């Protein structure tokens, strides 16, 4: 037993001489692995965050007690939007649109401007494009053309169910994530139900939680089945695997 132990001790010592750096090697630190937590200690008016949006000049957070702008180190209150909750927000270029005190407001670097009052009910989702604003309420979907301070009720497929999120492409295509599926309104105003298909796999997604158009114009959605995007070639689907 003693001879075997001595042999292993010599082997371990020899390996330590051959690979001296193995015990002291350290992995690098990557920015993507560093987490920063922001609370009221960093200036947020409240720790309950309802929305986050990134304009071309600033990052904003809507909270239960107003809107804040991040200056790179701390959060600063946006004057005029400091009392009630900021329920929804959507960025468009250098502007931010928010739902605040039963109205749509436009936030720029210099001012907060009222855009339109909103219908009765609970606000669910907000999206903005150069041509129009879109607001989903529990009572339906509404839009306002650019420069028009009035929301108009839009037709929506009767089978849509509850709206979770809406997104609009730069060209004006509108996508809706809803409890009963994924719905898209084309540039001529016609709605269709999307059934994403890739090869032998075909999904009829329900309980769609999120939808967005990315910087390349691809339409993304997320549901309990998985996520996927649509480009000029068709759909690409991803499961948890």
N, C-alpha and C positions, 0 to 999 in steps of 0.2 A: 504494500500500500504506500509506504514511504517513498519507494522508488518511482512509482507511477506519479505521485504528487510532485516529486522533484522534477520529473520530466515535463509535466504541465507547467510548472513554474518557469522552467528554462524556456519553454516554447512561448509563453506569454511575454517573457522578458525580451526574447528575440524579436517577436512581432512588434513590440513597443519600439525597439531600435529601428526596425525597418520602416514603420509607419508612424513616426513621431508626431506628424501633423494631424493625424486622425482625431486625436483627443482634443485638439485645440481649434479645429476648423469651425468657423461660424458662418451661418447663412447671412446674406445681405438683407437689408431692410428695404422693402418696396413700398412706395406711397400708397398703393392700392390696399395694402394690408394694415394701414394705420387708420384707426377709428377716432372720430372726434364727436363728442356728445355736446349738444346745445340745449340749455335749459334757461329758466329765468335768470340764472346767475350770469349768463352771457348776453342778457338783455331782452330775451323773448318776453312778451307781455303775459304769456301763459304757456304751460307745457302741453296743452291740448292742441295739436296741430291738425287743421282740417285740410290744408292744401299747400303745395309748394310749387313755385313756377320760376323759370329762368328766362329773363328777357335778355336782349343783347348787351345790356349794361349792368344788370343787377340780379341777385337772387332774392326772392320774396317768400315769406311764410305767412299764411293766414292762420290765425289762432282764435281761440274762444274769446279773446279780448283785444282784437285788432290785428292790423297788418304790420309786419316788420320787414325791413330791408337789411341784408347782410353787407357789411362794409369790408369784409375780409378778415375781421377779428371779432367783431361783436354785432349784435342785432340792434337796429335803431328803429323807433316807431315812425310810421308814416303819418304825417300830420293830416288830420281830418278823418282818419280811420283808426281811432284808438279806443272807442268805447265798446261797441257791440262786437259780436262774432263776425269774422270774415269766413263765409261758408264755402265759397268756391272761388277759384282763380284760374285764369288762362292767359298765357303770354302770347303776344303778337308783335314781333320785332322789338322795338324799344318800349312798347306799351304793355300794361298789365290790365286785364279786365277782372273785376271782382264782384261778387254778390255781397252786398252790405246794406243792412237796414232796409230791406224790401226793395232794393234797387240795384241796377247795374251801374258800376262806377269804372271810369277809365283813369288809370294811374300812370303818370309820366314822371320824368325826373323833376319837373317843376310844379306840377299841379295834380289835383284830384278833381275830375269832372264828371257830373252825373250824366248817364247815357239814357237810361229808361227805367221806369218802374217795372216790377215783375208781378205776375199774376199771384193770386192767393194759392197757398199750398207749400209744399216742402221742396226746395231746390235740390236737384240730384246731380247734375253735371253741366259743365260749361265748356264751350269750344269757340275759337275765334279764327277768322280768316280775313284776308283783305276785303272780301266781298260781303261778308255777313258774320253776325254773331248767332250762336245757337245755345239755347238754354233748355235743359230737360227738367221738368217739374214732375211731381207725382201725378199731376193732372194731364200731362202731355208734353209735347215737344214744341218749342217756340223758336222763332228766328226774327232777326232785325237786320235789314240791309244796311250797308255802311252809310252812315250819315242820317239814318232814320231813327228817331228816338221813340220807337214804338215796336213792341213785340207782337208778332202775328202767330196764331196757332197753325201748326203744320200737320198735314196728314201723316199718319204713321201706320205701318201694318198692324192690323187688329191683333195679330198673334204675338206681338213683340213682348208683352208683359212689362215688368218693371225695368226701367232703364238704369244701368250702372255707370256707363261712361259713354261719351261721344267724342268723335274726332273728325276733323275736316282736313282734306288734302289741299295743297296750294292751288290745285286746279278747281277745287270746289266739290269734290266727291265727299259725301257725308257717310260716316260709319257709326253704328250704334251697337254697343254691347248691352244685351238685355237678358232677363231671366229665361226667356224662351228661345234665345239664339243670337246670331250675328246677322245684322241687317245693313244693307248698303244702298244709298240713294245716289244714282248716277247723275251726270251733268244735265240730263233732260228732265230730271225730277221723278224718275221711276224707281220704286223700291224693289229690292230682291233679297231673298234669304240666301245666305251663303252656306254651302255644304262643302267645306274644304276637302280636297282629294289629292293624294300623292301616291301614284302607283296603285297597288291593290288596296291601300287604306283609304277609307272614306268616312268622314266624320259628319255628324249632324249635331254640332255642339249645343248644349243647353247650359244654363247658368253661366253665361259668358260674363266674366268679371271686368275685363279691361280691353281697350282698343286704342290704337295709335297709328299714325302715319310717321315713319321715320324720315331721316334727312335724305334718303334715296327714293322716297315716294312709296316704299313698300308698306302694305297694310298688315299690321300685327294684331293678333288677338290672344287672349289668355282665358282658359276655362279649366275646370277640374280635370278634363281629359288630357290637357297639355296646352302647348302654345304653338303658334304657327304664323307664317307670313306669306303674303301673296305678292309676286312680282310679275313681270311680263311673261315669264315662263310657266307660271302657275303657282301652286301652293307648295310650301315646304313645312312639314309637320314635325313637332318634337314632343315626345313623351318624357316622363321622368327618367327613362332609361338612357 
